[in-house]
Amino acid sequence: LTVSLAGYEIVKLVRVSATVRTMTVGAFETWLVDMLADKIALKIEEYIIKGTGDAQPKGIDALTYVDATNGVDYASAKPTAAEIAELIGYLPSQHARVAKFLMHRSTLWTDIAPIRDDSKYPILQGNGAGSYTIFGYPVLLSDSVDAGDIFFGNFKAVVGNLSQDIGVASSDQSGFTYNAIDYRGTAIFDCDISDATAFVKGAATL
């Protein structure tokens, strides 16, 4: 399979007051880089999940999901244990070997945590420190996933490219009124899915 990637600009701003700038140079630079990197990383995460592929990166939600083929339309608002098992069954074995679930945190706790199998055993297992599994498969959480939606797949099929180092520039003009300096972080990023069969989706409405 061949994936062609372009480059889309990500721009994030951090406004810094004169007080914050009194930090030591090393501490200030570390704080600034962390702030901008976190903002850019969250945008990249959003693109990987929700990118439409139309004048922006293409994410996993842009794939076409069909009920009873590579998707599960829940019979009610929330999934059942049988529907989660059905979803797992639609993923090809080559991808299932390394597959993970992806969902919003609210979905994990309001939709998945209460589910019990036929033996009244919870399908969600975890150590309470953010490491969870569903039927033995790891769970990833992201606020970029719509509440109620569940993706299951091989995330190695997401091909991304950060074509240059994150750039940082500053301006004291835009923040003059506030006695502040604006720092701008920029990155060039693109992503696509190398194999459309690498993901399946469960939702109340596909």
N, C-alpha and C positions, 0 to 999 in steps of 0.2 A: 504494500500500500504506500502511496505517495501523499505527503501532506505539504502544501505550499503555504508558507507563513509570510505575512507582511509585517507592518509595524504600526501600532496605534499608540498615540501619546497619552500618558497618564500624568496629570499635574495635581499636586497637593500642596496646600499652604499651611504654614505655622506662623502665627503672629506672636512675637516675643517682646515683652515689656522691658524697659530699662532695668528693672529690678532683677529679672531673670538673668540678664546679661552680666550681672555682677558675679556670677559663678566663675570659678576658675576656668581657664580656656579649655583644658582637657575635659572637665565635667560638662561644660556647656556644649561642646562639640559632640560628646557622646549622647547627651540628652537630645540634642537637635536631630542627629542622625537617626536615633531610635524612633523619635516621633514621626519623622517623615517616612522612614522605612516601614513602620507599622501601618501608616495611612495608605501607602502604595501597595503593600502586601494585601491589605483588605480589599482594595480595588481589584487586584489581580485575582484574588479568591472569588470575588463577585463575577468577574468575567469567565472564569473557569466553570462556574456553575450556571450563570444566567446569561452569558454573552450570546447575542442573537446571530452573530456572523454577518450581520448587515452593517457595514461600515464600523465594525468592532470585532473583537475576537469571538470565536464560536465556542460555547460551553456545552455541557452535557444536557442541559434542559432544552437545547435547540434541536436535539435529535427527535425523530418521530417515534412516538410510543403508541402501540395499538393493543387494546385489551385482548387478553388471551393469546398474544403473540410475544410481545416483549414488554408488556405492561399489565397491570391489574387495576381495574376500576373497582373500588371498594363497594360492596353491596350497601353499606351504610356510611355514615360520616367517618368512621374510624375502622381500621383494618382488624381482621381476626387473625388468629394463629394460622389458620388454614390458608388465608390469603397471603400472609408473609411467606409461608412455605411454598405456595404457588409461585410467588415472585422469584424466589430463589431458584426454582425449577426451570424458569425460562432463560436463565443465563447459561450460555454454552460452557462446557466443562473447562475449556482452555482458559477462560476468564475467571471461572468460579474458584480456581485454585488459589488465586490471590485477591479475591473480591472482598470489598468492604461495603458496609451500609453508610449512607450519607443522609442526614436529616437535620432539621432545626431542633434546637434543644427542647423547645416546648413539645414537639412531636414525640421525642423520646419519653418525656415524663407524663404527658397527658394521654398519648395514644398507645405507646408500646409498653411502658412499665406495668400497666394494669392487666395486660394480656396473659392468660394462662392457657396451657395446652390441655389435652384431654385428661392428663393426669393431675391437673390443677397445679402444674409447676410453671413458674414464670419463665417466659422465653427470653427475658432480658437478664443478663448476668453481669456483675461488675464488682469492683473492689472499693467503690465509693470515692476513688481518687481520680475519676474522669476516664477510667479504662473500662469499656463496656463491650459486651458481645451479645449478638442475637443469633440463636441457633449455632453458636460457636464462631460466628463471623464478627470481626471488629467493627466498631461504630465510629464514624467521624461526625462531628457536629459543626454546623455553620449557620450563622444568622442570614446568609444569602439564600438559603433554601426556603421556599414558601412553607409555612406551617401546614402540616398534613401530608406533604409530599415526601416520598421515600425513594432514594436512588440506591441501587445495588449494582456494583460493577467493578471492573478492573481499571483503576485510576492510572495505571501505567499507559493506558491508551490515550491519555490526555497529553498532547505534545505542545509544549510551550517554548517560547523564545523571548528572553530578555536581552535585546540586541545590543545594549550598551549599559555601562555602569550608571547608577542613579546620579543625576546631576543636581547640584544645589546652588541656587543663586539667591541674592538678598536685595531688598529695596527699602530705604528708609523714607521714601516719598509717600507711598500708599498709607503708611501708618503714622505719618507726621502728627496728625491731630491727636493721636492716642499715645504719643511718646513711645512708639513701638517700631519695630522693624519686622517686615514680612520676609520669611524665608520660603522659597519655592523649591520643592523637590519634583524632578521630572524623570520619567522612565519611558522607554519604548518597548511595548510588549504585544505579543500575539499568541494565540493558541487555537488548536483545533483538535478534533477527535480522530485518531488514526483508524479506528475500526468501530463502525456504528453498532456492531453486535456486542460491544464490550459493556453495555449498560442496559438495565431494565428499570422500570419506574412503577411505583404504586402511588395512587392518588384517588381522592374522592371523585375527581373528574380529570381524566387524562387530556 
